[in-house]
């Protein structure tokens, strides 16, 4: 893009949101703040590798059950009398 088009785009975004300060890099993007670090853990039921928050991985360790297996287990438990 040309300098003029960049400036026009910035002014348009500034008009839509007066607090817009311009691009500050991908590391400072609002979507990046607050993200928890993830670690790969294998599900103890299906064996698939899942990305899980570090705290959950440390808490459950080798007994981790993924959400898919947990939901399947709950649905089976609710059907069985």
Residue pairs with C-beta under 8 A, 6 or more apart in sequence:
1 9
10 22
13 20
14 20
26 32
36 53
36 54
36 55
37 53
37 54
38 51
38 52
38 53
38 54
39 51
39 52
39 53
39 54
39 57
40 49
40 50
40 51
40 52
41 49
41 50
41 51
41 52
41 57
41 60
41 64
42 48
42 49
42 50
42 64
43 49
43 50
43 64
43 65
43 66
43 69
44 62
44 63
44 64
44 65
45 65
45 66
45 69
45 73
46 66
46 68
46 69
48 66
50 64
50 66
52 64
56 64
57 64
65 73
